[in-house]
Amino acid sequence: MLRDEDTEADFQRFLRRVDEVANLLQGLNSSDSAVKEEAIAETEKRLREEGASREEEEESRTTVNRTVINTSVRAFPSEIKAGHSSGLASLKAQMEAFQECQNVSNPCHPLFKCQMDDPSVCQSGYFRCTQIFLGAPCSFVQGFLCCCGFSQNICAVFLFFQDMARAEAVDAGAFLAALEKDAKERAQRRKKNEQLANALKEKGNEAFREGDFALAIRRYTEGLERLKDKQELYTNRAQAYLKLHEYEKAISDCEWALKCNKNCLKAYFLMGKAQLALQHFSESRQCYEKMLQIDPQKENLFKACVNEANLEEKRVRDEERAAREVQAGNAAALSIQELLQRINTPGQDILYYTAGIRLLAEALNNCTGQTLFRTNNGFSILRNEPVRGAFCAERKSPAEVELCVSLLLLWQAACAGNEENQRLLLAQPEVSAQLPELLSSGTHEIQRETLALMCLCSENESSRRLLARQELSRFQTEHQVLLSRALLTELMGRFRRGNPAGTALPVGMVGSLCADAEDECSDGSSPENSQCVLAVLGLMMNLLLESNDTIQDFAVPISGRCLALLSHQDGRIVTRATGVLSRALPASPSAVQEVVKGGVVKKMLKFLKVAGQLTSSYAIKTLSICTKSSRQAQEELVKWDKRFQVLLKLLESENELIVGNAAFCLSQCLLIPGAATSLLDSNVVLLLLRQAGGDAQRTSVQENSAIALGRLCKAEPRHIPQLRKLNGFSILNSSMKYVHSS
C-alpha cells in the first residue's frame, strides 16, 4: 500500500501514462496507415506538452533514511540522450524504458534478483533499475517498489542511487565502474579478513588441543570480529564452551553456525550435547534427528547419540525415583544405605566385610537398589584397604577368596541390566587391572564369577566397547602369553575343578575355547564344563561384534578351536561355536583356509539340512565367508551340495539374512565350470528373480540375487529363455540400483 494520497495519485498518473504510451507505440507499429498517422500526430502533441511542462517544473528535496533525494521530474535517460532531435525516436526510446518498468514486476527481473546473496547479481540489479528509474518521479519510484513488496530500506537504496546518478550527469558507464570498483574492494577486504580469521582459528584450535579452552574462545571470538559469517568459528567456539560447561553459550553459537550453514552437522551435534547436559532430552534428540535428516549415512552416530540421551534420561529418572524412596522412609532403600556405611567402616576383619557384601548383594534386587548403590558411592568400596588388599592379592587365602567372590557377586547384582553401573564399574582402574589376574587365577570360583561378570557386561554395546578397551594383558608369568586386549580371551576351555591341567592351558591364546579335541571328547558330558564353555562362547560372540585389529593375530586359533567344538554333544555349544566362526573368519584369510582344510564346508552343509534357524543363519554366513575367498570352498560346496539343493531351499527362507547369504554363496559357486549347467531344469531362475525383484529390507538380498542371475546366464546361456519368459530383464534392470559399481 502507498503511504499517502499524493503518492497514490503520482503512481496512478504514471500507470495511466504507461498505458497511453503503450497504445501510442502499438499505433506507431500498426500496419494501418490511418492509425499510424493518428498515432504520430498524438505523439508530436504530447512531446510539445511535455517540453512545456518540464520548463515550468520546480525542484524540491526530500529526505529518506538521512539520504537526500532529488525528486525533480526529469526526462528518462532515453529522452536526455535523444535531445528531442527526433520526436518519434525519442518517444520509442521512452516507451521502451516505460515497458521495462512494467516488466520489473516479473520475479525474474534483476530488481527482484538483487535480493539474492550474490553481490554481483545484486549490483547488476541495482544498476539496471537505477537506469530504469533515473528520470522517474521520486514518489513513483518509492511507490512502485513498495507495491512490488520491497522494504523501505530497499526503496531508499534505489532513490539514493537515483539521486547520485543524476548528480553525476547520468554517466551510466562511470556508475557501473564505481560499482565494480566497490565490489573488488569489498572482495579484497573479505579475502584479507578471511586470512586473518583462518589464522586466528588455527591459534584457537592449538589452544583447544592444549586444553586452554578460555584462550581458544578468545581466539575464535577475535576471528569472528574479522569475519562474522564463518561457520567453523562458531562451532569451534561452541565446542570450547561445552568443555567449560557453558552450555547456553554453546547453544547460541550453534544457532549462529546454522544461520551461516543450515546443514551444518557439527552444529546440530554440539547443540544436542549441550541440550543433553542441560537435561533437555527432547531437544537433544531433535538435534540428532536433524543430523540424520541431513546425512542418512550418519545412522550409527545418530543411534549412539540417541542411546546416550536415553540412558542419561533414564539415569536422571532413576535417581529421582530412588531419592523419593529414601525421603519416604522405604525400609529397603534405607537398609542399602546402612549396609554401605557399615562396609566402609575401617579396621574390621575380612569376614565382617564378606558378610556385609553378601547381604548388600542380596538387597540389590531391583533398579532402585542399583541406583542407590551408585548414588551412595557403592563402587568406591575398593577404597577400603582390607577389601582392596584381598581383591588385589596375588596369592589369596581362603578368606580372601571368599571376599573376592562375594565382591564379584555384588558387582553382578549392581550391574545386571544397568548400563550406567556397568560404565562406572569398568571405568575403575583397579577393576581393569585385576580382571586378567582374576581370569588367570588358579581358583575356579573366582574364574567362574569373573567370567559371569564379563558376560553380563558384554550384553550391551556401550559396555562391550568398554570391555574391548580394557588393558587385559598383565598375567602371571607362568602363563607367558598375553590376553587379547579386545577379545578378553580367558581360560577358553574348561575350568575343571581340581584339574591343574585345565588352568595351565595357554589362557592368552585367543580362541583356546577348549583343550585338545581328545580331552574335549573325554569329558564333554560334564554339565559344569559345558556351562563354562557356553559362557565363554557367548562372551566371545558378543565381543566379536566390536571390530578390532588384534583379532587378526588370533583368528586362526579361535577358528581352530571352534571347528573342534562343532562335534560337541551339546547342540547349544555347536550353535555358539558356529556363531563365533561366522564372526571371527572375516578378519583373516589364513583362518578361512585352515577351516576349509578342516572340512568346515561339509559340516556347515550338514547343519543347514537339519539345524534350526539360528544355527542355519550362522552356518550360511560362515559358508559365504569361505566361498568369498577360497576356491577350494567353492569346489567343495559344488561337490557336496548336489544340484545346490540346500542353497535353493534356503532361497525360499523368510529370513532375509539367510536368503542374502545363500544367494551370495550361489553366485560364488557359479564361477566353478559346470555349476550353472547342473541347475538346468531347476527353478533357480524363478527363485532368484523373486528375490532380486522383491521388497526385502536388506538390499544385499536384491544385490546378491541379481549378481547370481547374471553369472548364471553368462556361464550357461540356456537359462536365458527362462529368464526372458519370466520378464527377467526388466526385473534385473530395476534391481541394478542395488548392485555396487565394484
Disulfide bonds with the S-S distance in Angstrom:
none
